[in-house]
Amino acid sequence: MADGRSSEREGSRRNPEADPVHEEFDFEEFGPEDMARMDADDWDAAFDPESWITGEALIDRVEADLKSRIANRDVFAVLERFEGPPRLLAYSDEGYAIVYPDGSVEGEGTVVRDVNPTVALCSMDDYEVPDPPADWSLPDPESVPEGSGDLGNKMLQVIAFGLLLAGLAAIAGLIVGDMGGSAVIVIVIAVIFIAASVFLFLVVANARLSDRFRAVEYRNRLRAAGASTGERPAFVPIEDDEIEALPEDDGHEKPPSSGGSNGN
C-alpha cells in the first residue's frame, strides 16, 4: 500500500497538474488550516526539497510577502529585519515568530500561525511574491478612526428620519381631517413607520458604539505591540538588539514550517 502511494506520488512530481495533493490544496490561497491538514507524505508530494528557496533570497521573499499582508491587515504584526545572518522577527501583543535563512520558524502565539504559511509559500519557486506598498506598517494608534461605516450610518439615519416624519404626518392627518373608516389603517401604518424609525435609530447608535469599542481595542493592541513606540513586548527574545541564536540544526528534512523573525 505504501509502495503504491509512493509510486503514485513519484509520478505526480513529474506531472504536477495530476498531483492529488495539488488538487486537494489551493496553494494560491494556502493558509494555516491547510498546513494543519497536511501530513509528512503530503509535504513530500507537494514540495521538492531540491527546489526550495533558502538563504537570503527566502528572507527577502518572506519580508516582502509579510509586508504586503500587514498592509492588507491580513497579518497583525510588527516586522523587523536583522542581518548576519539575515533573519526576520515578527511580533504582536500576542506572540512572536523568528524566520531563519534555512526556512525554520520559531516562536509562539498567533504570529507563528500567520508566518508559517508565508514561509512555506515563499520557499516555492513558482509562488509570486507581491510587491508591498511604501506605507505597509501598522498604523499609529492615534490615527485609528472611531469607525469606518459613517456613510452607511448617515444613510440609515436619513431613512429613519423619513419614516418618523411619515408616521407623524399620518397621525397629524388623523387629528386634522376626518379619515372615516380608514382611521384604523392609518393609525396602524403610522405606528409601523414610527416603530421602524426608532429601530433604525437604535441600529445606528449600536453600530457607532461598537465601532468605538473596536477602535479602542485596536488602539490598545497597537500600543501593546509597540507599533508607534518601537518598544518590543517583554516576551520577544531579544537581547542587546540581537535575536537569540538558533539551536544547532538537527537536519531539516521537511518544508519550512517553523522559524523566527521581527516585524513592523
C-alpha positions as CSV (number, residue, x, y, z in Angstrom):
1,M,0.0,0.0,0.0
2,A,2.8,2.4,1.0
3,D,4.8,1.4,-2.2
4,G,1.7,2.1,-4.3
5,R,1.2,5.5,-2.8
6,S,4.9,6.3,-3.2
7,S,4.9,5.4,-6.8
8,E,1.8,7.4,-7.5
9,R,3.4,10.5,-5.9
10,E,6.6,10.0,-7.7
11,G,4.7,10.1,-10.9
12,S,2.8,13.2,-9.9
13,R,6.0,15.0,-9.2
14,R,6.8,14.6,-12.9
15,N,3.3,15.9,-13.7
16,P,2.3,18.5,-11.0
17,E,-1.1,19.1,-12.6
18,A,-2.0,15.4,-11.9
19,D,-0.8,15.5,-8.3
20,P,-3.7,14.8,-5.9
21,V,-2.1,17.0,-3.3
22,H,-2.2,20.0,-5.6
23,E,-5.8,19.1,-6.4
24,E,-6.8,19.0,-2.7
25,F,-4.9,22.1,-1.6
26,D,-5.1,25.5,-3.2
27,F,-1.5,26.8,-2.9
28,E,-2.5,30.2,-4.2
29,E,-4.7,30.6,-1.1
30,F,-2.6,28.5,1.3
31,G,-3.3,29.2,5.0
32,P,-2.8,27.8,8.5
33,E,-5.8,25.4,8.2
34,D,-4.3,23.9,5.1
35,M,-0.9,23.5,6.7
36,A,-2.5,21.7,9.7
37,R,-4.2,19.2,7.4
38,M,-1.1,18.2,5.5
39,D,0.9,15.3,6.8
40,A,4.5,14.4,6.1
41,D,3.6,12.5,2.9
42,D,1.7,15.4,1.6
43,W,4.7,17.7,2.2
44,D,6.9,15.3,0.3
45,A,4.5,15.1,-2.6
46,A,3.9,18.8,-2.8
47,F,7.4,20.2,-2.3
48,D,10.6,19.1,-4.0
49,P,13.4,19.7,-1.4
50,E,15.9,20.3,-4.3
51,S,13.8,23.3,-5.4
52,W,13.2,25.0,-2.1
53,I,14.3,28.6,-1.9
54,T,16.5,29.3,1.2
55,G,19.1,31.7,2.4
56,E,18.9,35.5,2.0
57,A,16.6,35.0,-1.1
58,L,14.0,33.4,1.2
59,I,14.3,36.1,3.8
60,D,13.8,38.7,1.1
61,R,10.7,37.0,-0.2
62,V,9.2,36.4,3.2
63,E,9.8,40.0,4.2
64,A,8.1,41.3,1.1
65,D,5.1,39.0,1.5
66,L,4.7,39.7,5.2
67,K,4.8,43.5,4.5
68,S,2.0,43.0,1.9
69,R,-0.1,41.0,4.3
70,I,0.5,43.6,7.1
71,A,-0.5,46.4,4.7
72,N,-3.7,44.5,3.8
73,R,-4.3,43.8,7.5
74,D,-4.2,40.1,6.9
75,V,-1.5,39.9,9.5
76,F,-1.3,41.9,12.7
77,A,2.4,42.2,13.5
78,V,5.4,44.5,13.7
79,L,8.2,43.4,11.3
80,E,11.9,43.9,11.8
81,R,14.9,42.5,9.8
82,F,18.3,41.5,11.3
83,E,21.5,40.8,9.4
84,G,24.5,38.5,9.9
85,P,22.8,36.1,9.1
86,P,19.6,37.6,7.7
87,R,16.6,36.9,9.9
88,L,13.1,38.3,10.3
89,L,11.3,39.0,13.6
90,A,7.5,39.4,13.5
91,Y,5.7,40.2,16.8
92,S,2.4,41.4,18.1
93,D,0.8,41.7,21.5
94,E,0.0,38.0,21.4
95,G,3.2,36.3,20.3
96,Y,6.2,36.4,18.0
97,A,7.9,34.5,15.2
98,I,11.5,34.4,14.1
99,V,12.3,33.3,10.5
100,Y,15.8,31.9,9.7
101,P,17.5,31.6,6.3
102,D,17.0,27.8,6.3
103,G,13.2,28.3,6.4
104,S,12.8,27.3,10.0
105,V,10.4,29.3,12.2
106,E,10.5,29.6,16.0
107,G,8.0,31.5,18.2
108,E,4.7,31.4,20.0
109,G,1.2,32.7,19.7
110,T,-0.9,33.7,16.7
111,V,2.0,35.3,14.8
112,V,3.6,31.9,14.2
113,R,0.3,30.7,12.8
114,D,0.3,33.6,10.4
115,V,4.0,33.4,9.4
116,N,4.3,29.6,8.8
117,P,2.2,29.6,5.6
118,T,4.0,32.6,4.3
119,V,7.4,30.9,4.7
120,A,6.1,27.7,3.1
121,L,4.8,29.6,0.1
122,C,7.8,31.9,-0.3
123,S,10.1,28.8,-0.3
124,M,8.3,27.7,-3.5
125,D,9.9,29.0,-6.7
126,D,6.5,29.2,-8.5
127,Y,4.9,31.4,-5.9
128,E,4.9,35.0,-7.0
129,V,5.5,37.4,-4.1
130,P,3.5,40.6,-4.3
131,D,5.3,44.0,-4.1
132,P,4.5,45.7,-0.7
133,P,3.3,49.3,-0.7
134,A,5.6,52.0,0.6
135,D,3.4,52.6,3.7
136,W,3.0,49.0,4.8
137,S,3.4,49.1,8.6
138,L,0.8,49.0,11.2
139,P,-0.9,52.4,11.8
140,D,-0.2,54.8,14.7
141,P,-2.7,54.2,17.4
142,E,-3.8,57.8,17.5
143,S,-4.6,57.7,13.7
144,V,-7.2,55.0,14.1
145,P,-10.6,56.5,13.3
146,E,-13.6,55.9,15.6
147,G,-15.4,54.0,12.8
148,S,-15.4,53.3,9.1
149,G,-19.1,53.0,8.4
150,D,-20.1,56.6,8.8
151,L,-21.7,56.9,5.4
152,G,-23.9,53.8,6.0
153,N,-24.9,55.2,9.4
154,K,-25.9,58.5,7.8
155,M,-28.0,56.8,5.2
156,L,-29.8,54.8,7.9
157,Q,-30.4,58.0,9.8
158,V,-31.9,59.7,6.7
159,I,-34.2,56.7,6.2
160,A,-35.2,56.6,9.9
161,F,-35.9,60.3,9.9
162,G,-38.1,59.9,6.8
163,L,-40.1,57.1,8.3
164,L,-40.5,59.1,11.5
165,L,-41.8,62.1,9.5
166,A,-44.2,59.9,7.6
167,G,-45.6,58.4,10.8
168,L,-46.0,61.8,12.4
169,A,-47.7,63.1,9.3
170,A,-50.2,60.2,9.3
171,I,-51.0,61.0,12.9
172,A,-51.4,64.7,12.2
173,G,-53.7,63.8,9.3
174,L,-56.0,61.9,11.7
175,I,-56.1,64.9,14.0
176,V,-56.7,67.5,11.4
177,G,-59.0,65.6,8.9
178,D,-61.8,63.0,9.1
179,M,-60.5,59.7,7.9
180,G,-63.7,57.8,8.5
181,G,-63.4,54.1,8.4
182,S,-59.8,54.2,7.2
183,A,-58.6,55.8,10.5
184,V,-57.6,52.4,12.0
185,I,-55.5,51.6,8.9
186,V,-53.8,55.0,9.1
187,I,-53.0,54.5,12.8
188,V,-51.5,51.1,12.1
189,I,-49.3,52.4,9.3
190,A,-48.2,55.4,11.5
191,V,-47.3,53.1,14.3
192,I,-45.3,50.8,12.0
193,F,-43.4,53.8,10.5
194,I,-42.6,55.2,13.9
195,A,-41.5,51.8,15.2
196,A,-39.3,51.3,12.2
197,S,-37.7,54.7,12.6
198,V,-36.9,54.0,16.3
199,F,-35.5,50.6,15.4
200,L,-33.2,52.1,12.7
201,F,-32.0,54.9,15.1
202,L,-31.1,52.2,17.7
203,V,-29.2,50.2,15.0
204,V,-27.2,53.3,14.2
205,A,-26.5,54.0,17.8
206,N,-25.4,50.4,18.4
207,A,-23.2,50.4,15.3
208,R,-21.4,53.6,16.4
209,L,-20.9,52.3,19.9
210,S,-19.5,49.0,18.5
211,D,-17.2,51.0,16.2
212,R,-15.9,53.0,19.1
213,F,-15.2,49.9,21.2
214,R,-13.4,48.2,18.3
215,A,-11.3,51.3,17.7
216,V,-10.3,51.5,21.4
217,E,-9.5,47.8,21.4
218,Y,-7.4,48.1,18.2
219,R,-5.5,51.1,19.6
220,N,-4.7,49.2,22.7
221,R,-3.4,46.2,20.7
222,L,-1.2,48.6,18.6
223,R,0.2,50.2,21.8
224,A,0.8,46.8,23.4
225,A,2.7,45.7,20.3
226,G,4.8,48.9,20.3
227,A,3.6,49.9,16.8
228,S,4.4,53.5,17.4
229,T,7.0,53.5,20.2
230,G,9.2,50.7,18.9
231,E,9.2,49.1,22.3
232,R,9.0,45.3,21.9
233,P,6.9,43.2,24.3
234,A,8.8,41.6,27.1
235,F,8.3,38.1,25.8
236,V,10.2,38.8,22.5
237,P,13.6,37.0,22.7
238,I,15.9,40.0,22.0
239,E,19.0,40.8,23.9
240,D,21.2,43.8,23.2
241,D,19.2,44.4,20.0
242,E,20.1,40.9,18.7
243,I,17.9,37.8,18.2
244,E,18.9,34.8,20.3
245,A,20.9,32.3,18.4
246,L,19.1,29.4,16.6
247,P,19.9,26.0,18.3
248,E,22.2,23.5,16.4
249,D,20.5,22.3,13.2
250,D,19.3,18.7,13.6
251,G,18.7,18.3,9.9
252,H,15.6,19.7,8.4
253,E,14.0,17.3,6.0
254,K,10.6,18.9,5.7
255,P,9.2,22.1,4.1
256,P,9.7,25.3,6.1
257,S,7.2,25.2,9.0
258,S,8.9,26.9,11.9
259,G,11.4,29.8,12.4
260,G,11.8,33.3,13.8
261,S,11.8,37.0,12.7
262,N,10.9,40.5,13.7
263,G,8.1,42.5,12.2
264,N,6.8,46.0,12.0
